[in-house]
Amino acid sequence: MKKEEKDFLKKVEKLVFEQMKERHVNCDTVCASLGITNQNLRRKILAISGQTGGKYLLTIRMKYAMELLAKGKYSIGQIAQKCGYDDANNFSRTFKREVGMKPTEYAANNGES
């Protein structure tokens, strides 16, 4: 991966983390912040990562959720909010679909000892 590609993905990731705090994370909000069209964002992310734009943003959110779950310091509801979800149930369903286990199962199997 080229340096400018890595830098672009880092910039996208930074924007996702900023926007998770406001619970408004999607390709449109990232595009607006970057000043590029949705089509250009999606095409660029797909070319670099092999994932669609939405899937890439979801991957960032799920990795962060896994980190928080492994720490064992937060409730599922708190983690959902930190990852930009308004609803803990929606977060849990998405997590299970993407990771293959419930957030509570992940925390039990991957928590800090």
Buried (B, 14 or more C-beta within 10 A) or exposed (E): EEEEEEEBBEEBBEBBBEBBEEEEBBBEBBBEBBEBEBEEBBEBBBEBBEBEBEEBBBBBBBEBBBEBBBEEEBEBBEBBBBBBBEEBEEBBEBBBEBBEEBBEBBBEEBEEE
